[in-house]
Amino acid sequence: MLISQALMAKQKQYIFNQLTQSFEVLETSRARRILRFVLVLFAVLGVAFLFAILLFTFFKSPKEMMQARELDYMKLQYEIMNDRLDNMEMLLTDMEERDNNLYRVMFEADPIPGSVRRAGFADADRYAKLIGYRNSEQVLNAARKLDVVASQLYNQSVSYDTLFAMARNKSDMLAHIPAIFPLKETEVKYISSTYGHRPDPIYKVSKFHGGIDFSAPMGTEVYATGDGVVSEVENSLWGYGNMVTIDHGFNYVTRYAHLQKAAVRKGQKVKRGQLIGYVGDTGKTTGIHLHYEVRKNDVPINPINFFYSDLTPDEYEQILEQSALPTQTMD
């Protein structure tokens, strides 16, 4: 078998020469052999290239499969992170609502606007490096949420610091806020005029009355309704007449008008329940009474809301009912 193969390999190719009418050995040139080799090589490479294109088009390499698995895992983690950020936002929103509607109401502090609490970052360049990728939207959403949550946490932390300081001063604030009757209840004959629009006793037109008028005997003692400092002691023949003004701090001020005379001086510190003057009828008035005002941020507010330390619930209800009745101011 081996001998026959060797013989066949050594066989030569012949060609018939018509001129000589004989067979001659077919000689192949070196250039032709090289050309034939190059053609075969290119054919093999072409087939291999087409095979590679088909392979990479319809089949993934082990490295690509590993990268695809990592990308899917990353997407899953971003979804989980976004869900956790959503839960954190819900928790922070609940904290903000309690902060604004409970804690800040208790301490009479202004609520923090939602636009301030949820302020993110307007700088577009902050996210520029995250744009241009296949999953940029997921990454951008997570980055923006994270920035908003960070802003909310910071603002909430500042708010709690403020509330903590307010809580430390709560006892002091409660001592300063007006909270009692300016007269002994036994000395008050009746409330001649309440807070709101009432007919003016002199000009006979509807006019806003920024306080409460207490009818009481001449010389009845008048007391400070909260701790503070006497900011003004006025003596006048018109308007509020003889009047004492007390600055209680925390943006609260009380006025005691139409006094017979004052019992304190400007700049004097006073305590709740301390004698500051006597009921009279000085200034623009039609009878003996005390005009009492409570002002916050220089705006008059209804003094009835500040008698909680002196009234039972039933007494407070009676005061509210009386305040709704039509009355006429005495000043």
Residue pairs with C-beta under 8 A, 6 or more apart in sequence:
12 25
12 26
13 25
13 26
14 23
14 24
14 25
14 26
15 23
15 24
15 25
15 26
16 22
16 23
16 24
17 23
17 24
60 68
71 135
74 135
75 135
75 138
78 135
78 138
78 139
78 142
79 138
81 142
82 138
82 141
82 142
82 145
85 142
85 145
85 146
85 149
86 145
88 149
89 145
89 148
89 149
89 152
92 149
92 152
92 153
92 156
95 156
96 112
96 114
96 117
96 152
96 156
99 111
99 112
99 156
99 159
99 160
99 163
100 111
100 112
101 111
103 163
104 110
104 111
104 112
104 159
104 163
107 163
107 166
107 167
107 170
107 173
108 250
109 162
109 163
109 166
112 155
112 159
116 155
117 151
117 152
117 155
117 156
118 148
118 151
118 152
119 151
119 155
120 144
120 147
120 148
120 151
121 147
126 147
127 140
127 143
127 144
130 136
130 139
130 140
130 143
131 140
133 139
166 173
173 249
173 250
175 226
175 227
175 272
176 226
176 227
176 228
176 248
176 249
176 250
176 252
177 226
177 248
177 250
177 252
177 306
178 225
178 226
178 248
178 252
178 254
178 294
178 303
178 306
179 225
179 226
179 272
179 306
179 307
179 308
179 309
179 310
180 223
180 225
180 226
180 272
180 273
180 307
180 309
180 310
181 188
181 223
181 225
181 307
181 310
182 214
182 222
182 223
182 224
182 225
182 254
182 256
182 290
182 292
183 214
183 216
183 220
183 221
183 222
183 223
183 279
183 290
184 220
184 221
184 223
185 310
187 216
187 217
187 220
187 221
188 214
188 215
188 216
189 215
189 216
189 217
190 215
191 212
191 213
191 214
191 215
191 319
191 322
191 323
191 327
192 213
192 214
192 215
192 287
192 289
192 327
192 328
192 329
192 330
193 209
193 212
193 213
193 327
193 328
193 329
193 330
194 209
194 212
194 213
194 304
194 322
194 323
194 325
194 327
195 209
195 210
195 211
195 212
195 300
195 302
195 303
195 304
195 323
196 208
196 209
196 302
196 323
197 206
197 207
197 208
197 209
198 206
198 207
198 209
198 326
198 327
198 328
198 329
199 205
199 206
199 207
199 328
199 329
200 206
200 207
200 329
201 286
201 328
201 329
201 330
201 331
202 284
202 286
207 329
209 329
210 293
210 295
210 300
211 255
211 257
211 291
211 292
211 293
211 294
211 300
211 303
212 291
212 292
212 303
212 304
213 289
213 290
213 291
213 292
213 329
213 330
213 331
214 279
214 289
214 290
214 292
215 287
215 288
215 289
215 330
216 279
216 288
216 289
216 290
217 279
217 288
218 260
218 278
218 279
218 280
218 281
218 288
219 260
219 278
219 279
219 280
220 278
220 279
220 290
221 275
221 278
221 279
222 244
222 256
222 259
222 275
222 276
222 277
222 278
222 279
222 290
223 272
223 273
223 274
223 275
223 276
224 246
224 254
224 270
224 271
224 272
224 273
224 274
224 276
225 254
225 272
225 292
225 294
225 306
226 246
226 248
226 252
226 254
226 272
227 248
227 269
227 270
227 271
227 272
228 246
228 247
228 248
228 249
228 252
228 254
228 269
228 270
229 246
229 247
229 267
229 268
229 269
229 270
230 244
230 245
230 246
230 247
230 264
230 265
230 266
230 267
230 268
230 269
230 270
230 276
231 245
231 246
231 247
231 253
231 266
232 243
232 244
232 245
232 266
233 243
233 244
233 245
233 262
233 264
233 265
233 266
234 240
234 242
234 243
234 244
234 245
235 241
235 242
236 242
236 243
236 282
236 283
237 282
237 283
238 283
238 284
239 283
239 284
240 255
240 257
240 258
240 283
240 284
240 291
240 331
241 257
241 258
241 259
241 280
241 281
241 282
241 283
241 284
241 285
242 257
242 258
242 259
242 260
242 261
242 262
242 277
242 280
242 282
242 283
243 255
243 256
243 257
243 258
243 259
243 283
244 255
244 256
244 259
244 262
244 264
244 276
244 277
245 253
245 254
245 255
245 256
246 253
246 254
246 256
246 270
246 276
247 253
248 254
251 296
251 297
252 294
252 295
252 296
253 294
253 295
253 296
253 298
254 292
254 293
254 294
254 295
255 291
255 292
255 293
255 295
256 276
256 277
256 290
256 291
256 292
257 283
257 290
257 291
257 292
257 293
257 331
258 279
258 280
258 281
258 282
258 283
258 285
258 289
258 290
258 291
258 331
259 277
259 278
259 279
259 280
259 282
259 290
260 277
260 278
260 279
260 280
260 281
260 282
261 277
261 278
261 280
262 276
262 277
263 275
263 276
263 277
263 278
264 270
264 274
264 276
264 277
270 276
279 288
279 289
279 290
280 288
281 287
281 288
281 289
283 331
284 331
285 291
285 330
285 331
286 330
286 331
287 330
289 330
289 331
291 330
291 331
292 303
293 300
293 303
294 300
294 301
294 302
294 303
294 306
295 301
302 323
304 319
304 320
304 323
307 316
307 319
308 316
311 319
